[in-house]
Amino acid sequence: MWLSRVALLLMVISGGILVAKQYQDYRFFSERLDNRHEHSGFADIQ
């Protein structure tokens, strides 16, 4: 019984870590976009 609880806890923790990593990647990407638009030396990639 306790084993399933441990597995569930691990799933929740790993899910939270994944979301946090994606959020950091999104912030880093948006900051790079802001820097690119400030310098405006690069062509827009769409």
mmCIF file of the N, C-alpha and C atoms, coordinates in Angstrom:
data_MODEL
# 
_entry.id   MODEL 
# 
loop_
_atom_site.group_PDB 
_atom_site.id 
_atom_site.type_symbol 
_atom_site.label_atom_id 
_atom_site.label_alt_id 
_atom_site.label_comp_id 
_atom_site.label_asym_id 
_atom_site.label_entity_id 
_atom_site.label_seq_id 
_atom_site.pdbx_PDB_ins_code 
_atom_site.Cartn_x 
_atom_site.Cartn_y 
_atom_site.Cartn_z 
_atom_site.occupancy 
_atom_site.B_iso_or_equiv 
_atom_site.pdbx_formal_charge 
_atom_site.auth_seq_id 
_atom_site.auth_comp_id 
_atom_site.auth_asym_id 
_atom_site.auth_atom_id 
_atom_site.pdbx_PDB_model_num 
ATOM 1   N N  . MET A 1 1  ? 0.841  -1.206 0.000   1.00 0.00 ? 1  MET A N  1 
ATOM 2   C CA . MET A 1 1  ? 0.000  0.000  0.000   1.00 0.00 ? 1  MET A CA 1 
ATOM 3   C C  . MET A 1 1  ? 0.878  1.258  0.000   1.00 0.00 ? 1  MET A C  1 
ATOM 4   N N  . TRP A 1 2  ? 1.903  1.280  0.867   1.00 0.00 ? 2  TRP A N  1 
ATOM 5   C CA . TRP A 1 2  ? 2.753  2.472  0.952   1.00 0.00 ? 2  TRP A CA 1 
ATOM 6   C C  . TRP A 1 2  ? 3.590  2.639  -0.303  1.00 0.00 ? 2  TRP A C  1 
ATOM 7   N N  . LEU A 1 3  ? 3.820  1.520  -1.028  1.00 0.00 ? 3  LEU A N  1 
ATOM 8   C CA . LEU A 1 3  ? 4.648  1.610  -2.235  1.00 0.00 ? 3  LEU A CA 1 
ATOM 9   C C  . LEU A 1 3  ? 3.961  2.469  -3.296  1.00 0.00 ? 3  LEU A C  1 
ATOM 10  N N  . SER A 1 4  ? 2.648  2.308  -3.434  1.00 0.00 ? 4  SER A N  1 
ATOM 11  C CA . SER A 1 4  ? 1.929  3.115  -4.431  1.00 0.00 ? 4  SER A CA 1 
ATOM 12  C C  . SER A 1 4  ? 1.944  4.593  -4.042  1.00 0.00 ? 4  SER A C  1 
ATOM 13  N N  . ARG A 1 5  ? 1.915  4.849  -2.732  1.00 0.00 ? 5  ARG A N  1 
ATOM 14  C CA . ARG A 1 5  ? 1.975  6.253  -2.301  1.00 0.00 ? 5  ARG A CA 1 
ATOM 15  C C  . ARG A 1 5  ? 3.326  6.859  -2.644  1.00 0.00 ? 5  ARG A C  1 
ATOM 16  N N  . VAL A 1 6  ? 4.397  6.076  -2.458  1.00 0.00 ? 6  VAL A N  1 
ATOM 17  C CA . VAL A 1 6  ? 5.734  6.562  -2.797  1.00 0.00 ? 6  VAL A CA 1 
ATOM 18  C C  . VAL A 1 6  ? 5.834  6.829  -4.290  1.00 0.00 ? 6  VAL A C  1 
ATOM 19  N N  . ALA A 1 7  ? 5.275  5.926  -5.104  1.00 0.00 ? 7  ALA A N  1 
ATOM 20  C CA . ALA A 1 7  ? 5.314  6.110  -6.555  1.00 0.00 ? 7  ALA A CA 1 
ATOM 21  C C  . ALA A 1 7  ? 4.542  7.368  -6.941  1.00 0.00 ? 7  ALA A C  1 
ATOM 22  N N  . LEU A 1 8  ? 3.391  7.581  -6.293  1.00 0.00 ? 8  LEU A N  1 
ATOM 23  C CA . LEU A 1 8  ? 2.591  8.769  -6.594  1.00 0.00 ? 8  LEU A CA 1 
ATOM 24  C C  . LEU A 1 8  ? 3.349  10.031 -6.214  1.00 0.00 ? 8  LEU A C  1 
ATOM 25  N N  . LEU A 1 9  ? 4.028  9.994  -5.065  1.00 0.00 ? 9  LEU A N  1 
ATOM 26  C CA . LEU A 1 9  ? 4.802  11.148 -4.612  1.00 0.00 ? 9  LEU A CA 1 
ATOM 27  C C  . LEU A 1 9  ? 5.934  11.456 -5.590  1.00 0.00 ? 9  LEU A C  1 
ATOM 28  N N  . LEU A 1 10 ? 6.598  10.400 -6.057  1.00 0.00 ? 10 LEU A N  1 
ATOM 29  C CA . LEU A 1 10 ? 7.684  10.603 -7.025  1.00 0.00 ? 10 LEU A CA 1 
ATOM 30  C C  . LEU A 1 10 ? 7.150  11.208 -8.318  1.00 0.00 ? 10 LEU A C  1 
ATOM 31  N N  . MET A 1 11 ? 5.973  10.759 -8.743  1.00 0.00 ? 11 MET A N  1 
ATOM 32  C CA . MET A 1 11 ? 5.384  11.313 -9.973  1.00 0.00 ? 11 MET A CA 1 
ATOM 33  C C  . MET A 1 11 ? 5.098  12.799 -9.798  1.00 0.00 ? 11 MET A C  1 
ATOM 34  N N  . VAL A 1 12 ? 4.549  13.169 -8.639  1.00 0.00 ? 12 VAL A N  1 
ATOM 35  C CA . VAL A 1 12 ? 4.229  14.579 -8.384  1.00 0.00 ? 12 VAL A CA 1 
ATOM 36  C C  . VAL A 1 12 ? 5.499  15.423 -8.356  1.00 0.00 ? 12 VAL A C  1 
ATOM 37  N N  . ILE A 1 13 ? 6.539  14.912 -7.679  1.00 0.00 ? 13 ILE A N  1 
ATOM 38  C CA . ILE A 1 13 ? 7.797  15.664 -7.578  1.00 0.00 ? 13 ILE A CA 1 
ATOM 39  C C  . ILE A 1 13 ? 8.447  15.824 -8.949  1.00 0.00 ? 13 ILE A C  1 
ATOM 40  N N  . SER A 1 14 ? 8.505  14.722 -9.710  1.00 0.00 ? 14 SER A N  1 
ATOM 41  C CA . SER A 1 14 ? 9.131  14.809 -11.038 1.00 0.00 ? 14 SER A CA 1 
ATOM 42  C C  . SER A 1 14 ? 8.328  15.723 -11.951 1.00 0.00 ? 14 SER A C  1 
ATOM 43  N N  . GLY A 1 15 ? 6.998  15.700 -11.824 1.00 0.00 ? 15 GLY A N  1 
ATOM 44  C CA . GLY A 1 15 ? 6.166  16.586 -12.632 1.00 0.00 ? 15 GLY A CA 1 
ATOM 45  C C  . GLY A 1 15 ? 6.435  18.045 -12.295 1.00 0.00 ? 15 GLY A C  1 
ATOM 46  N N  . GLY A 1 16 ? 6.593  18.331 -10.996 1.00 0.00 ? 16 GLY A N  1 
ATOM 47  C CA . GLY A 1 16 ? 6.873  19.699 -10.587 1.00 0.00 ? 16 GLY A CA 1 
ATOM 48  C C  . GLY A 1 16 ? 8.232  20.160 -11.089 1.00 0.00 ? 16 GLY A C  1 
ATOM 49  N N  . ILE A 1 17 ? 9.219  19.269 -11.045 1.00 0.00 ? 17 ILE A N  1 
ATOM 50  C CA . ILE A 1 17 ? 10.557 19.620 -11.538 1.00 0.00 ? 17 ILE A CA 1 
ATOM 51  C C  . ILE A 1 17 ? 10.495 19.901 -13.037 1.00 0.00 ? 17 ILE A C  1 
ATOM 52  N N  . LEU A 1 18 ? 9.728  19.085 -13.768 1.00 0.00 ? 18 LEU A N  1 
ATOM 53  C CA . LEU A 1 18 ? 9.617  19.268 -15.214 1.00 0.00 ? 18 LEU A CA 1 
ATOM 54  C C  . LEU A 1 18 ? 8.982  20.619 -15.536 1.00 0.00 ? 18 LEU A C  1 
ATOM 55  N N  . VAL A 1 19 ? 7.917  20.960 -14.814 1.00 0.00 ? 19 VAL A N  1 
ATOM 56  C CA . VAL A 1 19 ? 7.246  22.247 -15.045 1.00 0.00 ? 19 VAL A CA 1 
ATOM 57  C C  . VAL A 1 19 ? 8.182  23.407 -14.725 1.00 0.00 ? 19 VAL A C  1 
ATOM 58  N N  . ALA A 1 20 ? 8.935  23.268 -13.621 1.00 0.00 ? 20 ALA A N  1 
ATOM 59  C CA . ALA A 1 20 ? 9.859  24.338 -13.237 1.00 0.00 ? 20 ALA A CA 1 
ATOM 60  C C  . ALA A 1 20 ? 10.938 24.512 -14.301 1.00 0.00 ? 20 ALA A C  1 
ATOM 61  N N  . LYS A 1 21 ? 11.440 23.406 -14.849 1.00 0.00 ? 21 LYS A N  1 
ATOM 62  C CA . LYS A 1 21 ? 12.478 23.499 -15.863 1.00 0.00 ? 21 LYS A CA 1 
ATOM 63  C C  . LYS A 1 21 ? 11.928 24.157 -17.129 1.00 0.00 ? 21 LYS A C  1 
ATOM 64  N N  . GLN A 1 22 ? 10.706 23.767 -17.523 1.00 0.00 ? 22 GLN A N  1 
ATOM 65  C CA . GLN A 1 22 ? 10.112 24.373 -18.715 1.00 0.00 ? 22 GLN A CA 1 
ATOM 66  C C  . GLN A 1 22 ? 9.896  25.867 -18.496 1.00 0.00 ? 22 GLN A C  1 
ATOM 67  N N  . TYR A 1 23 ? 9.507  26.256 -17.271 1.00 0.00 ? 23 TYR A N  1 
ATOM 68  C CA . TYR A 1 23 ? 9.296  27.675 -16.972 1.00 0.00 ? 23 TYR A CA 1 
ATOM 69  C C  . TYR A 1 23 ? 10.607 28.443 -17.057 1.00 0.00 ? 23 TYR A C  1 
ATOM 70  N N  . GLN A 1 24 ? 11.705 27.836 -16.542 1.00 0.00 ? 24 GLN A N  1 
ATOM 71  C CA . GLN A 1 24 ? 13.007 28.497 -16.639 1.00 0.00 ? 24 GLN A CA 1 
ATOM 72  C C  . GLN A 1 24 ? 13.431 28.626 -18.097 1.00 0.00 ? 24 GLN A C  1 
ATOM 73  N N  . ASP A 1 25 ? 13.213 27.569 -18.896 1.00 0.00 ? 25 ASP A N  1 
ATOM 74  C CA . ASP A 1 25 ? 13.573 27.635 -20.314 1.00 0.00 ? 25 ASP A CA 1 
ATOM 75  C C  . ASP A 1 25 ? 12.764 28.719 -21.007 1.00 0.00 ? 25 ASP A C  1 
ATOM 76  N N  . TYR A 1 26 ? 11.477 28.859 -20.659 1.00 0.00 ? 26 TYR A N  1 
ATOM 77  C CA . TYR A 1 26 ? 10.627 29.879 -21.275 1.00 0.00 ? 26 TYR A CA 1 
ATOM 78  C C  . TYR A 1 26 ? 11.118 31.275 -20.902 1.00 0.00 ? 26 TYR A C  1 
ATOM 79  N N  . ARG A 1 27 ? 11.459 31.462 -19.615 1.00 0.00 ? 27 ARG A N  1 
ATOM 80  C CA . ARG A 1 27 ? 11.965 32.778 -19.200 1.00 0.00 ? 27 ARG A CA 1 
ATOM 81  C C  . ARG A 1 27 ? 13.267 33.101 -19.906 1.00 0.00 ? 27 ARG A C  1 
ATOM 82  N N  . PHE A 1 28 ? 14.161 32.101 -20.007 1.00 0.00 ? 28 PHE A N  1 
ATOM 83  C CA . PHE A 1 28 ? 15.450 32.325 -20.666 1.00 0.00 ? 28 PHE A CA 1 
ATOM 84  C C  . PHE A 1 28 ? 15.232 32.677 -22.133 1.00 0.00 ? 28 PHE A C  1 
ATOM 85  N N  . PHE A 1 29 ? 14.310 31.973 -22.796 1.00 0.00 ? 29 PHE A N  1 
ATOM 86  C CA . PHE A 1 29 ? 14.035 32.229 -24.209 1.00 0.00 ? 29 PHE A CA 1 
ATOM 87  C C  . PHE A 1 29 ? 13.427 33.613 -24.404 1.00 0.00 ? 29 PHE A C  1 
ATOM 88  N N  . SER A 1 30 ? 12.497 34.001 -23.521 1.00 0.00 ? 30 SER A N  1 
ATOM 89  C CA . SER A 1 30 ? 11.872 35.319 -23.657 1.00 0.00 ? 30 SER A CA 1 
ATOM 90  C C  . SER A 1 30 ? 12.894 36.424 -23.397 1.00 0.00 ? 30 SER A C  1 
ATOM 91  N N  . GLU A 1 31 ? 13.826 36.181 -22.430 1.00 0.00 ? 31 GLU A N  1 
ATOM 92  C CA . GLU A 1 31 ? 14.861 37.176 -22.184 1.00 0.00 ? 31 GLU A CA 1 
ATOM 93  C C  . GLU A 1 31 ? 15.759 37.315 -23.405 1.00 0.00 ? 31 GLU A C  1 
ATOM 94  N N  . ARG A 1 32 ? 16.078 36.195 -24.059 1.00 0.00 ? 32 ARG A N  1 
ATOM 95  C CA . ARG A 1 32 ? 16.909 36.263 -25.258 1.00 0.00 ? 32 ARG A CA 1 
ATOM 96  C C  . ARG A 1 32 ? 16.184 37.021 -26.360 1.00 0.00 ? 32 ARG A C  1 
ATOM 97  N N  . LEU A 1 33 ? 14.865 36.818 -26.455 1.00 0.00 ? 33 LEU A N  1 
ATOM 98  C CA . LEU A 1 33 ? 14.099 37.547 -27.476 1.00 0.00 ? 33 LEU A CA 1 
ATOM 99  C C  . LEU A 1 33 ? 14.139 39.048 -27.182 1.00 0.00 ? 33 LEU A C  1 
ATOM 100 N N  . ASP A 1 34 ? 14.002 39.404 -25.907 1.00 0.00 ? 34 ASP A N  1 
ATOM 101 C CA . ASP A 1 34 ? 14.043 40.821 -25.548 1.00 0.00 ? 34 ASP A CA 1 
ATOM 102 C C  . ASP A 1 34 ? 15.406 41.414 -25.886 1.00 0.00 ? 34 ASP A C  1 
ATOM 103 N N  . ASN A 1 35 ? 16.473 40.688 -25.565 1.00 0.00 ? 35 ASN A N  1 
ATOM 104 C CA . ASN A 1 35 ? 17.816 41.184 -25.869 1.00 0.00 ? 35 ASN A CA 1 
ATOM 105 C C  . ASN A 1 35 ? 17.994 41.343 -27.373 1.00 0.00 ? 35 ASN A C  1 
ATOM 106 N N  . ARG A 1 36 ? 17.472 40.398 -28.136 1.00 0.00 ? 36 ARG A N  1 
ATOM 107 C CA . ARG A 1 36 ? 17.633 40.453 -29.588 1.00 0.00 ? 36 ARG A CA 1 
ATOM 108 C C  . ARG A 1 36 ? 16.918 41.677 -30.141 1.00 0.00 ? 36 ARG A C  1 
ATOM 109 N N  . HIS A 1 37 ? 15.719 41.961 -29.600 1.00 0.00 ? 37 HIS A N  1 
ATOM 110 C CA . HIS A 1 37 ? 14.972 43.111 -30.111 1.00 0.00 ? 37 HIS A CA 1 
ATOM 111 C C  . HIS A 1 37 ? 15.610 44.423 -29.658 1.00 0.00 ? 37 HIS A C  1 
ATOM 112 N N  . GLU A 1 38 ? 16.276 44.398 -28.512 1.00 0.00 ? 38 GLU A N  1 
ATOM 113 C CA . GLU A 1 38 ? 16.948 45.626 -28.059 1.00 0.00 ? 38 GLU A CA 1 
ATOM 114 C C  . GLU A 1 38 ? 18.119 45.945 -28.986 1.00 0.00 ? 38 GLU A C  1 
ATOM 115 N N  . HIS A 1 39 ? 18.909 44.947 -29.337 1.00 0.00 ? 39 HIS A N  1 
ATOM 116 C CA . HIS A 1 39 ? 20.064 45.169 -30.205 1.00 0.00 ? 39 HIS A CA 1 
ATOM 117 C C  . HIS A 1 39 ? 19.633 45.244 -31.675 1.00 0.00 ? 39 HIS A C  1 
ATOM 118 N N  . SER A 1 40 ? 18.584 44.484 -32.019 1.00 0.00 ? 40 SER A N  1 
ATOM 119 C CA . SER A 1 40 ? 18.013 44.478 -33.361 1.00 0.00 ? 40 SER A CA 1 
ATOM 120 C C  . SER A 1 40 ? 19.100 44.279 -34.433 1.00 0.00 ? 40 SER A C  1 
ATOM 121 N N  . GLY A 1 41 ? 20.080 43.425 -34.132 1.00 0.00 ? 41 GLY A N  1 
ATOM 122 C CA . GLY A 1 41 ? 21.118 43.151 -35.116 1.00 0.00 ? 41 GLY A CA 1 
ATOM 123 C C  . GLY A 1 41 ? 20.871 41.835 -35.820 1.00 0.00 ? 41 GLY A C  1 
ATOM 124 N N  . PHE A 1 42 ? 19.825 41.103 -35.366 1.00 0.00 ? 42 PHE A N  1 
ATOM 125 C CA . PHE A 1 42 ? 19.549 39.794 -35.948 1.00 0.00 ? 42 PHE A CA 1 
ATOM 126 C C  . PHE A 1 42 ? 18.251 39.848 -36.746 1.00 0.00 ? 42 PHE A C  1 
ATOM 127 N N  . ALA A 1 43 ? 18.157 38.946 -37.704 1.00 0.00 ? 43 ALA A N  1 
ATOM 128 C CA . ALA A 1 43 ? 16.915 38.861 -38.482 1.00 0.00 ? 43 ALA A CA 1 
ATOM 129 C C  . ALA A 1 43 ? 15.852 38.131 -37.662 1.00 0.00 ? 43 ALA A C  1 
ATOM 130 N N  . ASP A 1 44 ? 14.595 38.501 -37.836 1.00 0.00 ? 44 ASP A N  1 
ATOM 131 C CA . ASP A 1 44 ? 13.527 37.836 -37.098 1.00 0.00 ? 44 ASP A CA 1 
ATOM 132 C C  . ASP A 1 44 ? 13.344 36.422 -37.627 1.00 0.00 ? 44 ASP A C  1 
ATOM 133 N N  . ILE A 1 45 ? 13.255 35.478 -36.696 1.00 0.00 ? 45 ILE A N  1 
ATOM 134 C CA . ILE A 1 45 ? 13.046 34.077 -37.064 1.00 0.00 ? 45 ILE A CA 1 
ATOM 135 C C  . ILE A 1 45 ? 11.614 33.695 -36.707 1.00 0.00 ? 45 ILE A C  1 
ATOM 136 N N  . GLN A 1 46 ? 10.839 33.306 -37.672 1.00 0.00 ? 46 GLN A N  1 
ATOM 137 C CA . GLN A 1 46 ? 9.439  32.947 -37.409 1.00 0.00 ? 46 GLN A CA 1 
ATOM 138 C C  . GLN A 1 46 ? 9.114  31.600 -38.014 1.00 0.00 ? 46 GLN A C  1 
# 
